[in-house]
Amino acid sequence: MSFANAFFGAKAGISRALVVAGLGLALAGCDTMTSLNPFDRAERYTPEIIEQKPAEELYNEGLARIESRDYQRAVESFTDLEDQYPVSDWARKALVMKAFAYYSANAYDDAIGVAQGYLRQYPGSEDAAYAQYIMAMAYYDQIPDITRDQERTQRAILAFQELIDRYPDSEYVEDAEAKLLLAYDQLAGKEMEVGRYYLNQRNYTGAINRFRNVVSEYQTTRHVEEALSRLTEAYFALGITDEAQTAAAVLGHNFPESRWYRDAYVLLESGGLEPRENRQSWISRAFADFTRGLISF
């Protein structure tokens, strides 16, 4: 072999060695770089397998929690049932029981909201009357004393009346009718409170308007006797004796043993008058079909 061939052959071998060495360095450099492959970077998710309770078990669990007065957890059980079995009959039953659980916990606004949701979804179901009753009771239990605004009383009346009208054969109707009378009595009491205030301020027209509301709208309440007596007083003070005499006469005819009739009679007598009914008066007409069925306390 010539010296030239030997030289160039050795050089070629060195070049190949350098190339291989360079490739190795390049590969080694790649090991120190962050990979761009998303599968190399992604965390592996291992799904947690949660055993799902049967719907019936969740429902009974909610009932048991209601029975033990653990109302918040009862709500949780019924909510879980709705989430896991949303189109089932159990979900429908859970919804109305959730309303009851909220009501039992005195979370009245939540109870009303859930009951209203139930009635929107299932207006003709077997538990619709119950949902309506829960809603009415939630309003009823928030009725304030007569010195405060009576919006909740009015809403209770509307809810009870809707129960009576829409579900007349319901087992809740009898109680609804009784509570409806009590709610009306509350509204009448509010009217009387304002009327007495006006009367004491000698604002007789304002007082008459309030007492008139009681006589016209709340005849079955315990306040109607006093309202007629106060009308006698207010009309007498204004010199409208015909209406004063009519109010006293209607009071005496319907409530002859009432102490309010005795007061009205004495007042008229002090002015040389006596009870006498004018059948054209609004008072007489308001009592044309009156039948005694007052609330007893």
Secondary structure, DSSP 8 states (H G I E B T S, - for coil): --HHHHHHHHHHHHHHHHHHHHHHHHHHHHHTS----HHHH-------------HHHHHHHHHHHHHTT-HHHHHHHHHHHHHHSTTSHHHHHHHHHHHHHHHHTT-HHHHHHHHHHHHHH-TTSTTHHHHHHHHHHHHHTT---TTS--HHHHHHHHHHHHHHHH-TTSTTHHHHHHHHHHHHHHHHHHHHHHHHHHHHTT-HHHHHHHHHHHHHH-TTSTTHHHHHHHHHHHHHHHT-HHHHHHHHHHHHHH-TT-HHHHHHHHHHHHTT------TTSHHHHHTTT--------
